[in-house]
Amino acid sequence: MRLDNFVRPLVRARYQIACSVLALGMGVSSPALSQQADTLRILINQSPWLNAFIAMVDRYEDETGVRMELDVTPFAGMLEKTRNSLRADSGQYDIVNLNSAGMAEIYAGGFLTPLTEIDPEFALPEGVLGFGGSAYWGEDTDSFDPEGGDLLGVPTNGNVQVLYYRKDLYEELGLEVPDTWEELMANDTWEELMANSLALHNPPERYGFVPRAARDSILYNFTPYLFSHGATFFADAAGGDYSIAFNSEEGLAALETYIALGAEAGPPNPGSIAQAELIQMMATGRGAQAIAVVAAVADLNNPDSSAVAGQIGTALIPAGPDGLRSSAAGHWMAAIPRNVPEANQQAALDFLAWFIEREMQIYYVQSGGVPIRDDLTGSELDEDPAFEFIEAFSANAKNAQMNMPLVEGTLLKDIISLHLNLAVIGDVSPREALNAAAAEAHQALVDAGYDVTPPGEL
């Protein structure tokens, strides 16, 4: 099944499905749909977690009487709609959902209201995940800054990557599944993942490991390989040094590992596999393992959408040579625009504060959502096998990092992704790909005014 099929029909008339495509797509300034604080207008993406968010909206409406209007938009159109609404005199939305890829651009534009301007007492409660400090933006550092930055976002979806594996096939083939998380932390490596992938590989009926290496997806999927091998995209992003650093020996080892898994234990044409194809292969039983977003777990274990429901396990992403682990942050943050009435801003913050409460997050998970807290173990979720993934989610979320924490992140993503994809399909060597990507990314930063050191060559 394709990713779009994960979105079930919406039957309640008040949900406004892509109502403003024409006006916003043409950059036309639209008046606010409502100036009343008892109505909230939310821009949200069409995704596997949409139905869980709708369940939360339904519950909030029932509890408070606040009316919610959702503009559900395909992922590809989200950023443009967000830009157009934020730049208008009167915003179309009271809450915009921002993906990690375009978050820095919107934060830096000054379009959002710091949440402590709406309520000076508001803070993210203990237990809410930090996702690389990406709820905060520092004007001085021009990057995510949880220490001195403004609080601009509240996480709405904790989409980090996890390792998916077929529990039944592991048992059938006698592959080792660590009994405890301590054992998993100590023993699970990329080498062991490759060995298990080769043991599971039985083409064309079944592929041992399914990569996500299409050009539009590859950078996100490659990130945990890079970080776990001790490499970084930038020399010192936290310190403001964005000199390109990924074309290193560690970066080369990461890319060679990434390519080898797909080439030796993956399906044909791994360079064309995006998220939808990966999920489809896992759901139909043709894929035995994959690294993918945790948002897919509900449908992979749902008998209505998966031929292998109940057989999908989740685990930590493997460690690199020195025991380093990483997961790429692919989460979503809700933010409140400046160009909406103050009453709407307050109503929006009230909803978001309710949304991140621990009790509400348990309900969110039960509805099929991806939590944004790491303190949900020890709850009623522990009693239901359907929520076994919470432990893997929490462990990977603690390792989640932002890969492009700067305004030009979307531009750099496109540059680097092109060359990574060329290496996967075999048009260039991994070394050539990293050198070419580094040179182009460096020039893009120079053109944008950054003071950066030229990268060397591998």
N, C-alpha and C positions, 0 to 999 in steps of 0.2 A: 504494500500500500504506500502511496505517496504521502508526504508530510501533510498536504492540504486535507487529506482524508481524516486526519486526527481531529479536525475541527468539526464538531457536530452541529446540526442546524440550531439556530437560535429561534425560539418561538415567542419570546416576549416582545411585544411591539415597542416597548420603550428603549430597547437597545438599538442604537443608531448605527447601522452598519455602513461604514464608508460613505457617510452622508455628504461629505464636502469634498469629494475627489475633484470635481470640476473646478470649484472656486479655488481650492488650495493648490491644486496642480498647476493652475495658471498664475499663481502668485497674487490672486485677488484678495484684498483685505476684506474679511467677512466680519460682520458685527457679532458680538457675543450672542450665543443662542439664548441665554437667560442671564439676567442680572440678579437673580434671586439666590440667596445663600442656601435655599433648600433644594437646589438642583446642582449636581456636580457633573461636569462634562469631562470625559477621560479619553485620551488617545491611547490605544493599546494595540499591540501587534497580534496578528493571527498566528497561533502557535499551539503546541501540545498542552500548554498550561492554561489556555484561555478559559476552558470550562470551569476550572477550579476558581479562577478569578471571578467568573460570573456567579459562582456559588457564594463567594464572599460578598459580592455586591447585593445579591438577593437577601442574604442574612442581614446586612447592614441596613438595607431599605426596610426590612421587617422590624428591626430593632429601633430605628430612629425616625422613619418616615421620610428621610432624605431621598429624593429622586435621583437616579444615576442614569446618565446617557453615555453609552460607550460607542466610540468610533473605532471599529475593528478594521485594521488595515494590514495588508500583506507586509512582511518585513521590508521588502525592497522600497516601499513607499513611506516608511515611518520617518526617516530623517528629513525628507523634503517637506512633509506635512508639518513636522515639528518646527523647522526653520521658518516656514511661511507664517505659521500661527504666532510664533514668538516675535517676529518682526512687524506684525500688523499693529495698528493703533489699538485695536481691541482684540484680545486673544480669543481664539476659537475654543480653547480647552483650559480647564481649571487645573488639570493634572496631565502632564506629559510623561510617558514612559520612555526612558533613555537606555539604549543598549550600550554595553561597555565600549563598543567600537567607536561610537560617535559622541561619547559622554564629554570628553575633554573639550571638544569644539563648542558645545552648547554651554558648558560651565564657564568657559573663558569669555563668552560673548556678552556677559552681563545681563542676560535675559531673565534670569531666575531670581526669585525672592529667597534670601537666606531664611531658613526656617525659624531662627531665633529672632528675626525681625517681626515675624507673625506672633510668636509666643516666646518671650525671653527665657522661659523655664524649660522649653522643649529640648530634649536630648535623646539620642538613641539609647535605649535601655541595655543593660548588661545582658548578654546572650545573643544580641543581634550581630551577625557576622560583619566584618569590616571590609571584605573584598578589596584588599589592597589599599585601604583608606579612601576609596572612591566616592564616599558620601561627602567628602570635603574638598574644597578648592581653594588654593592659596594664590592670591594675586601676586604676591612677591615671588613665589617660587614658580608660578605659572604651571602648576601641576597639582595632582592630588596631594593634599596636605592635612592629615588628621590632627597634627599638632597645632598649627596656627591658622588653618584655613576656615572659611565659612562652611557651615553645614547646609548643603544645597539639596541633598537627596535622601530618600528613604527607600531601602531595597524592597522590591515587590516580587522578585523571582531570583532564587539563588542558584541559577544555572551554572554549575561547575561541571567539569568532566569527571567521569568515573570509568573504571574498567568494567565492562560487561563480559560475562563468560557463561557458558552453558554448564550448569551444575550437573545435569544428567550425563553429559559427554565426559566431563572430568571423572565422574564415578565409573562410567563404563570403561574408559581407557586406563583407569588407575592413575590418573594424573594427581599430583599432590595439591591439595587445597589446604592451606594452613588452618590448624584448629583454632588458633587464637589470633587476635589482632596484633599482639606482641610478636608472634612468630611471623605473621605477614609483614610487619614492619621490618623485621630483620632479614628476611630471606627473599622477598619478591624483587626481582631485577629484570631489566630488559632482556638479558640473556635467557632467563627462565621463561619469560613470556614468549620469546622466539622458539624455544624448545617445545613448549606446550602448543604453540601455533602450528608447528610442523607436524606434531603428533595428531592434531585435529584435522589437518589439511587432507581432504579427500575430494579433489575437484573432478568433475564439475558439480557434484551433488552438494559438497560442503567445502567452504573455505575457512582455513584456520584463523585468519585475522582479516578484518575488513577495515582498511584505512579510510580516512576522509581527506582526500587529496585533490579535489577539484579546486580550480583556481580561486573560486569565491570563498572557499572554506579552509584552505590549507594552512594559512598562518595560525589560525586559532588552534587547529588540531596539532600542529607542529610545536607549539609553545611548550608543553610539558616535557617534550624530548629535549629541547634546547636548554631549558632551565635546569632540568635534572642532571644534565651532563656538565653543569658548572659554567655554562655560557650565558651571556646576556645580550639583549638587543642593543643596549646603550652602555657607555662606560660607567656612568653613575647617574641614573635618572633621578633618584631621590635627592641627589645633591645638585641637580640642574645641569649636569654634563650629558648632553645627548649625542656625543660623539659615537659613531657607529662601531659596534664591537662584536657583532655576531659572526663575522668571517674570521673565526679563530679555529685552532685545532679542536677545541671542545665543541664548537658549533659544527665543524665538519663531522666529528664522530656522531653527533646527534642526528644530522641529516642522513648519514649513511645508515644508521639504525632505523630511521623512519622509512627510508626507501627499501631497505632489505625486508622489513616485515611485510610490506605490500607486495614486493616482487617475488618473494619466496613462499609466502603462505597466504597471499591474497587473491582476489578475483582478477580476471583480465581487465586491462585499462583502468588501473587504480586512479589515474589522474583525472578521471571523469566522475568519480564517486563523491557526491556531496552528502549533506545530512539526510536528505530524504531517501536517497538510495541506500545509505548505510542502515538506516532504521528498517527499511523494507527487507533488506537481506537478513538482518537479525530476526525480524518478526516472522519470516517465512521459513526459518531454519537453515538457510543457506550460508549464514555466517555464524561461526562458533564463538568469536570474540571480537570486541571492538572497544575503542575508547570514544565515548560520545557523551553528550550532555545528559545530566541526570533527569531532565524533563521528560525523556523518552521512556523512563522506567514504567510508568503507569500503563502505558499502552502496550509495551513489550510483555507485560505480565497480565494483560487483559485478554481473556479467551475470545472476546468479540473482535479483537484486532490483531491477535498473534497466534500463530500455530504452535508456539513453544511457551505459552503462558505457564507460569509456575516453575519454569526451568531456567530462568535468567537470574544469575547471581551478580552481585556488584562488589567491587573491591577497590583498594587503593591503586592508583596508577603506579607502575613500577618505579623503582629507584635507579638512579644513575650510578656510575662507577664509584663515587664517593658517598653513596647513601643519600644523596639529595633527592627530594621529591617535589613535584610541582603539579598543579592543575591550573589551567587557564581560566581566569574569571570571564564568564560569558553571561553575567547577571544583568538584571534590569533595575534601574533606579527610577522612582517616581519623583518628579520635581514640580514645583509650583511657579508658574510664570509671574512676572511683574505686571504684565498688561491685562490682568483681570481684577475685578473689584475686590476690595479688602475683605468684604463679607464672604466672598467665594474662596479667597485664600484661607481664611480661618476654617471654613467648612471642609476644605480639602485637607488641611492639616489634621483636623479632628478625625477624618476617615483614616488617614495614614497612621496616626497614632493608635487607633483601634486595630488596624490591620496587622501591626507588628507585635501585638500582645501575644504572649505564649499560648494562651487558650485559643486564640483565633488562628494561630499558626498550626496548631494541632488539627483544627477543623479544616484548614487549607490543605494540609497533607491528606487528610481523609477524603477530601474532594478531588484529589489527583494533582495537587499543586506541588511546587518545589519550595521548601521552606527557606527562610532567610535567617533562621536562628540555629545555633549549635547546641541548644540545651533541651532538645525534645526527647532524648533518651530518658528512660525512667518514667515515661508517660504511658497512657493506654495504647499508644502506637506499638509498644514492645510486644503486646499480646497478639498482634495480627501479622502473620507471615508476609502479607502484602507490603508491609512497611520495613522489611529487613534492610532496605537500601539506606535507611536513615543513618546507620552507623558508617557506611561507606561515604555517604554524602558529607557527613560531619568531618570525617578524617580528611577527605579531599578538599573540602572548603577551607580548612585551616591552612592548606598549602596553596590556595588559589592566589594568583598574581595577575596584575594587569600587564599586558604585553606592550601596549602603545599608550603610555600615560602622558600624551602631549597633544596639543591642538592639531598638529599635522598628522595625527595617527592614522586617519583614514587614507590619506595620500600615501604614507609609507607602507601601509598594509597592502595597497594595490601594487606598489613597486616590488616589494619583497615576495608577495604571493606569485606574481608572474614568474619569477626566476625559480622559486621552489617547485612550482608545477612543471616547469621545463625540465628540471632535474628528475622529477618522478617519472615523466614520460620518456626520459632517455635522450632528449635533444641536446643536453649539455651534461657535463659531469657535475657532481656535487660541489667540487671545488670551484669550478667556473661559475656555477649558479650563485654561490655565496659572495664571490668577489664582485660579480656584476651587480648583484643586488645592493651590496655595500656601497659601491661607487655611485650608483644612481640615488640611493637613499641619502647619502652624504650631500650630493649636489642639491637635492630637494631641500635639505635643511639649510644649506648655505643660501640658496635662493630665498628662503623664508626669513633670513636674517639671523640665524643661529651662529654663534661663535663655537665651532666644532673642529676637532682635529681630524685631518683626513685619515681614513682607514688604511692600514697596510694591506698587502696581498698575502693570501695563504701560499 
